[in-house]
Amino acid sequence: MTIEEFQKIKSRLEKMDSLHKQGPWTDEVLLCIKDNPKVRAAELALKLNMEKQWLKINIRKLKNMGLTISHEVGYSVSPRGQTYLNKLMSD
């Protein structure tokens, strides 16, 4: 992942965070999915203290950016999402 691609993803996620009335959520959700692969949305929502339907809709947005993968049950962070998180954590 180039620096430019990382910055583009980060900017887009920051914009998504700014639109949420309760503040930033994207990194928290990505990290929760990373730490809890293939866990159902209902369980992730409980862990994150978020509403399940809202979470599912917004995980789909992350998926559309190539950051998550949907499974028959639950989600995982995609290789692109993992690269993003690695770069984010190394900053």
Secondary structure, DSSP 8 states (H G I E B T S, - for coil): --HHHHHHHHHHHHHHHHHSTT---HHHHHHHHHHSTT--HHHHHHHHT--HHHHHHHHHHHHHTTSEEE-SSSEEE-HHHHHHHHHHHH-
